[in-house]
Amino acid sequence: MNDMSAVIVPKSDQINADDLISGPRTIRITEVDIRPGTEQPVSIYFENDEGKPWRPCKSMSRVLVSAWGPDAKAYVGRSVTLYRDPKVKWGGMEVGGIRVSHLSHIERDMVMALTATKGKRAPYTVKPLAAQEPPQTAKVDRVAEGVKALVARLSAPRADRTAIAAEGGVVQQRAWLAANRPDLSAQVEALFKPADNPFDEQPATTPAAVQSPEPAVKEDAGQSAAPIPDDAEPGAASVEIPEAALALIGEINGCDTEELLFEVENAKANADVYKAQPAHIRAMIDAATDQRRKLLRGEML
């Protein structure tokens, strides 16, 4: 440790000029305690003050009132830059004192006349200080976190992917991801891709439930649900899916070759089911078909 600042800190119940020997300090006010009739009537507490408030002298209190007004409650959240002025006198000797150099919430330099010595006043200038914004926390991608948990669950050594795929929450998650987050959908769907070796056990896929842009996903016990993104349209609810449409989507997801997918698409019975659906259901059937085709072609790996 090569910093001498820590070993020259004076012991006191308030910050004083010697605390600022190492340089100016900008503080953010949290509380102002006023006790008229005492020797030091104003105590200004601030972030990380360690129980040692700043007790401004009368001249610096006048600066605050001139800049911010008399209502001390308005000072909370505002910032002040303090510095040590070595020329401040006490008892005729230069002992140093705390002065204000900058204040937030003023638009331009402020010049005022303050008492310098008995019977003599001198101009005093305070400069504006840019308001200090609280630190911004990084926004968490809740959908990505949910997908990460789901992928880990599906990748576990003893994971029963068939059973997991049949869970209502997972079905809804896969449908929502396919429509809204194809990048994350690819990570999940890769785990359901048919194995290259036809003798290997292949996990079954289940119908992708259709729902509006903001699905109401109910998280089952032990199930990792991909949450709804913050910018999803509010007020949306799950859409009722006709059984015939649900069966068609399940048949599409069960295709393990492009040829079979083509046959399913062009079967007359399926075409009749498709035509009978409202536009938003047909759109989701189209999305399921397109997703399955890309998966079979290896485009989602």
N, C-alpha and C positions, 0 to 999 in steps of 0.2 A: 504494500500500500504506500503510495507516494503523495497522497493528497493530505496537506496539513490542515484543510478547512475543518475537519471533524474535531481536531484537538484544541482549537481556539474558540469553540462555541462557549459563550458565557452562560453561567447558571442563572436562571431567572424564571419568573412566572409569566413573562411576556417577552416578545421579541424586542430587541433594542438595536441601537446603531451598530454595535460590535458584531451582531449576527450577520450584518451585511458587508463586512470587511472584504469578503471574497467576491462581492459583486451584487448588482441589483437583483431583486426577486419580485416576480409577478404572482400575486395571490388572487384567488377567486373566493369572494365573500360568501359565507354560509349563515352568519348570524351577527346581529348588532345588539349589544347589551348596553343600555344607557342608565346610569345611576347618578342623577344630579346631586350636587353637594359634596361629592367625593373629590379627592385630589386628581384622580384620572377618571372622569365620569364616563368615558366611552371605551368599550372593549369590542373590537371587531375580530370575530372568529372567521377562519378560512379553511379551505381544504388542506388536510395534512398539517394542521397547525400544532399537533402534538400537545394540545392543551395550553399553548402559549399564544394568546391573542395579540393583535397589534392595538396599542392604545395611543391614538394620535394626539399630538399636542393641539392647543387651541388653533394655531395657524393652519395646521393640516385639516382640522375639523372644518374650518372656514372654507378651505379648498373644496372639500366634499360637498358641503351645503351649496356652494356657488355653482358647482358642476351638476349635481344630482338632485338638489332640493333638500328640504328638511325632513322628509319622510324616510326614516332609516330602513323601513321595511322594503323600500324599493331598491336598496343597495344589494340585497341578497341575489347572488348569481352574477353580479358585476365584478370586474377585475381592476386591480390597482397594481402599478409597478412602484415598488419602494426602493430607495437607495440611501446610502449613508452620505450625509453632507458633513465633512470634517470641520467646517467653519462654524457650525452651530455652537453658540456659547452658553455656558451655565456658570453663574458666579463669576463672570468676567473672564473665564477661561474657555478656550476652544476644546470642547470635549466630544463633539460630533453628535449628530441627531438624525432621526429618520425623516426623510422628505418624500414627497410624491412626484414622480416624473411623468407618468402616463396614467390615463383613466380610460376605461371603456365607456361606451354610450355618450361620447361627446363627438361632434362632427368636425371640429377644427381646434387649433391651438387656443387655449384660454389664457389670458393675461389679467392678473389681478394685483392689487396693491396689498402687501402684507407687512406687518410690523417687523422691521429688521432689528432695530434697537429702540430704546426709549425715545419717543418723540420723533422717530424716523421711520418712514415706510419706504418699501422698495418694490419694484415690479416682480411678479413671480409668474412663471410660465408653466403650464401643464399641457402635454401633447396627447392627442387621441391614441387609444390603444385598440387594435382590432379585437372584436369580441371573440373569446376563445370558445370554440364549439366543443361539446363533449365528444369523446372518441366514438367513432362509428363501429358497430359490431358487424362482422361479416354475416351476410344473409345465408342461412343454411338451406341447401337444396333438400327439402324433406322428401321429395319423390326419389331422388338419387339415393338417399340414406335408406329408404324403404326397400328399393330394388336391391341394394347391396345386401341387406338382411335376407331378402327372399332368395337371392342367388346363393348365399352361404347356406341357407336351409336346404335348398335343392341339391347342393353339391356335397352335403354331408355323406360320409361313407355308407350309412344305413338308411339313407333317405328313401322313402317310398314316393317316388315322383307321381305315380298314378294317383295315389290317395291325395297328395298335396294338390295336384292339378284339379281334382274334383271339388276342392273346397270352394265355397261360394265367393269368399273374398279374393282368392287367387284368380278365379275365373274373371271377376270384374276388373281386377288389376291388369290382367293381360289385355283385355279389350280396351281399357282406358289408355294403357301405354302404347298400344298399336296405333291409336287414333291421335294421341297428343305428344308422346315422347318416343318416336321410333328409334332414337339412339339407345335409349335404355331398354326398349322392347327387344332389341336385337340380343342384348345380354341374356335376357330371360329365355327367349325363344330358342336360342342356341342349345339350351339344355334339353329341349324337347325335340331336337332334330333327329330324324331316324338314323340309326347306326349304319355305318358303311357295310358291316358284316351282317348279312341277313340272318345268321344263326344267333346273333347276340339278342338278348332280351331288349325290346324296344319299349320305352315308356309310352303309355297311352296319352293321347291329348284329349282335351275336353272342349265342349263348345265354348266359344268366347262370348260371354254375355254382353249384350248391347246396352249402353246407357248413355246419358247425356254427358256434356263436357265435364261436369263435376259429379262423379259417382259418389253415392253414399255407401262407402265401404265399411262394413262392420267387421271389426277385428276379432277373430276367434281366439280362444285361449291357445297360446303357443304359436299363433300365426303371425308372420311378419307382414304387415300391410303396407303397401306403397301409398303414402299419404297424398292428398289432393294438393296441387300447387297453390301458392298464395294468390296467383293472378287468375285462377279459374273463375268462371262466371258464377256469381252468387245466386243462391235460390234454386239451382238446378237439382232435380231429383232423378232417381233411377227410372228408366223407362220400362214399362211392362212389355215383355217380348212374347209374341205368340209362339206356342209350342212348335208349330210347323217351321217357323223361322229359326228357332233355336235348334231344332233337329237338323236343318239344312247347314247351319254353321258348324254343328258337330261333325256332320258328314264331310264338310270341306276340311276341317282340321284333322280328320282321320286319314286323309289321302297321303300315301307315302310315295307316290310318283306323280309326275306332271300329267301322264296319260290318264291316270285315274281321276285326277283333278279336272281334266278336260271333260271326261265322261260325266262327272257329277254336275259340272256347269251346264252341260247341254242336254241333260235328261229332261224330257218333257214335264214330268211331274214336278221336278225342282224348278223349272222355268215358270210353271203355273204358281208355285208357292211364292217365288220371287216377285212376280207381277202383282200378286195380291197384297203385298206389303206396302205400307206408307213410305214416303221418300226417305225419311231418316233411318228406317230399318233397312231399306235396300242399300243405303250408303254404307252401313256397317257390314252388311253381307259382302259388298264389294271390297271393303277394307280387309275383311277376313280372307277373302279369296286372293287378293293381291299379296297379303302378308304370307300366305301359305305358299304361293308360287315362288316368291323370293326366297323363302326358306328352303324349298326343294332345290332351287338353283344355286344355293350357297351364297346368295347375295346378302344375307343377314349375319354372316359369321364375323 
